[in-house]
């Protein structure tokens, strides 16, 4: 399995492709708008997902939403048109599990397999191998692509049956949302108290009250520096919608998450979708 097809060469997909090439894999990639960056890095740019499927031993896709995933797989030029028996497809987009499971069934009907493998981490964490992949699905299929998973970006974990990868991603992003709003609220209170925000940051960084979000996003909140965005609100928000739906299906009220989501809802409504998630500080602190 030396040839990996990467479909979706955006902020996440392109560094994944580069990491794969750094580990010795040949990469055939596709992006609707083209990717001169992949070609410049030594990859091959295909004209369609079907062309990628025809050339690659393993497929990997990471695209924005469920409609894009369906287009990649079942569209007029989708991977199913040229899927070779035995091909394993790592689907890394975060979409509704039942919808992805239906696509898996179609891939299996053509003699391949599709794994649910969402990745946890911001785009800036992919290249330095700090992101984590949650691989779920058939154990034998996961074992067969273990070297590909090793090369994608940082650690990966086998979470179990198909869809448990997405469920773990939901839990991770629930915490991300709650921790971000908590950090924003704490920074807003420090600001209103007239405290030295740098002192507050340094003091709490090493305390029991700290978190990775406080350490990473606290300085952005203190400086109100949200652009360029390591992790835009627009990217996170659809996942928050999925989490809300999933929690409701399980019967969990999730009141803390619900309160945090309202803050992100308002940030998006106020036109802050392209700003970093740290901008929710301003939803809480106001103009002061």
N, C-alpha and C positions, 0 to 999 in steps of 0.2 A: 504493500500500500504506500507507494512512494509519491503518487500524484494526488494532491488534495484540491478539490474544487471549492472555492470560496465565493459565495453569492451574497452580495451586499458589502461593498467596499467603502463604507462610511467611516465614521469616527472610531467605531469598534472593529469593523471588519478589516480595514486596511492594516492596522498594527497586528491583528491576528495573523493575517497573511504574511506579513513581514517576519513575525516570530516563527512561523512554519518554515519559511525559506531559510531563516538563520539556523534551523535545526536540520537542514538538508532535504526538506521536501520540495518537490516541484509544485508550484501553485498555478492553477488555471482559474482566473477570476472573472466575475461579471458584475457590472453595475449599470443601471439603466442610463446614467449620464456619462458612462465611460470612466476609465481610470488610467490616465497617463502615469499616475504615481506608481501603480503596480508594475506597469511596463518598465518604468525607470528603475525599479528595484529588482528587476530580473524575472518578474512573473509574466504569464501569458494572459492576455485579455481576450475573452470569448465574446461572441456576439449575442448569446442568449443562455439562459439556464440549461436548455436542452444541449447546447454545445458543450457546456461544462460537464454535464452528466455523461456525455459520450466520451470525454477525454480523461475523466478523473477516476481514481480508485475509491476515494472517499469523498463525500459531499459535506459541506458545512454552509449553513445559511444563517445570517443575522441581519434582519430587516425590520423596519419600524413597527409594523402592525400585522394583524391577522390577514387582512386583505392582501398585503404584499406577500406574506408567506404562501397563501393559496395560489397567487399568481406565479410565484417561483416554481411551485410543484405541479399544479394542475392547469396552469394557463396554457394558451395556444403554443407557446414556446417553452413550456415548463419542463422540469427534469424528468417527469414521467414519460415524455416523448422518446427519450433516449436512454432511460434507466437500464443499466445492465444488471442481470441477476446477481445477487450477492452484495450489491452496493449498500453501504451503510451511510446514512444521512444524519449528521449531527445538526439538529435544528436548535439554534441558540437564541432565537427571538423569544421575548416574554409575551405569550398570548394565552388565551383561555385554554385550559387543558382538554376539555372535551372536543374543542375544535381542532386542536393539534392531533388528538388521538384519531380523529376521522382521517386526517391526512396520513398518519402512520398506517392505518388500515389499507389505504389506497397504495401506498408504497409497498407494503407487504404482499398485496395482491399481485404486484408486478415482480415479486421475487427478491425485493430488497428489504431493508429495515430502516426505521426512522427513530432516533433517540431524542428525548427531551433533555436539552443541555443548556439551560440559561446560564449566563455569566453574571457574576456579582462584582461590581466595581465600576468606577467612572472610566471614561475613555483614557484619561491620563495614567490609569493604573495598568493598562493592558501591555504597553510596550515594555515597561520595566518588570513585567511578570509579577504583578502584585494583585491581580484579579483572580477570583476563584470560580471555577466552573462546577456546576451541579449536574452531574450526569445521571440520567434515569432512563430505564427501559430494560430490554433483555440483557441479562448479565453476559452472555456469550458475545453479543454484539459490542458491548462496552469493552470487554476484554480484547476484542479484535482491533479496536481503534485506540487502545491505551497509549500508544506512542504518539498518536496525533493529539490526544488530550494532553499529554505531557508537554507538547510543543506549543499549545495554543497561548497560554498566558498563566504562569504561576501554578498554584496548586489546583487540584481537582478532587472531587469526592464522588463516589458512587452512592446515590441516595436511595436506590431501591427501584420499585416498580415505576413504570412509565407515569410521568406527571408529578412524582415526588420532587423532582428537580425544581419545577415551577412553584410547588408549594413551599419549598425551602426559600426560594427567591422571594416569595411573598412575605415570608416571616422576616427575612433580612431587610426588605424594603419598608416593612412596617416599622421596624426599629429605626431605620434611617430617617423616616419621616418624623417620628416622635422625638428622636434625639436632636434633629435639626431644629424643630420648633422649641424644644426645651432649651437648647443652647441660645437660640435667638431671644427667648424670653429673659434668660439670665443676663445676656449682654445688654438688652434693652433696660433692665433694672439697674445694672451697673452704670449705664449712660445717664439715666435719670437721677441717679444718686450723686453724680458728679465725680465718680471715682476715676482714677487713672486706668484707662482700659488696657493698656499694655501691662500694667502691674496686675490687674485682675487676671488677664490671660496667663501670664507667667506663673502666677501663684496657683491657679487652679489646674494648670496643665499636668502637674505631678501629684495632684491630690486625689482622694477617693471620689471626688465629684466629677472628675474629668471623663472624657470619652473621646473616641477617635474623631467624631464630628466636632466636638468642642476644639480639639487641637487643630484640625484642618480648616474648619469653617469660621471659628472664632475670630481670627485675624481679618478675614474678609468682612465679617459683620462689623467689627470695630472700625474698619476703614470705609465701610459701605462700598466695597469694591467687588462688584458682581459680574463684571464683563472685562475680559473674556470669561466664559462660564465653564469651569471644569465639569459641572453637571447641571444642565439647564432644567428649569421647572418643567418645560414642555416635554422633556424626555421622561421625567419621573411621573408626571401626572397620570398618564394612561395606566401605568402600573398600579397607582393608588386606587384608580377606579376598579381595576381587577381585584385588588385586595379587598375592597369594600364588598364587592359582589361575592367573593369567595368566603369571607367571614360570615356574611349573611346566610350563605348556603349551609355553613356549619352550625348556625344558630348562635354564634358568638356576637355579643353586642359591640365589643371593642370600643369603649367610650373614649379612651385616651387617643387611640388612632383616629377616631371620628373627629375629635377636636382638632388634631393636627391636620387632618385632611381639609377641614374647613379653611384653615389658614392658607394652604396651598391652592385651594379652589379660588380664594379671593386674589391671591397673587396672579394666577392665570387670568382671571377676569379683569384685573387691573392692567393687563398688557405686559406682564413681566415674564412671559413664557420663555424668552430667550436669555434671561438672566440666570445666574447660578442660584441653586436652591437656598443659598445663604441669604438671599434677598427677602425671605420671609421675616427677617429681622425688622425690615421697614414696615411690614404689615402690623407688627406689634408695637414698635417704638414710635411710629409716626414720623413727623418731620423734624423732631428735636435732634 
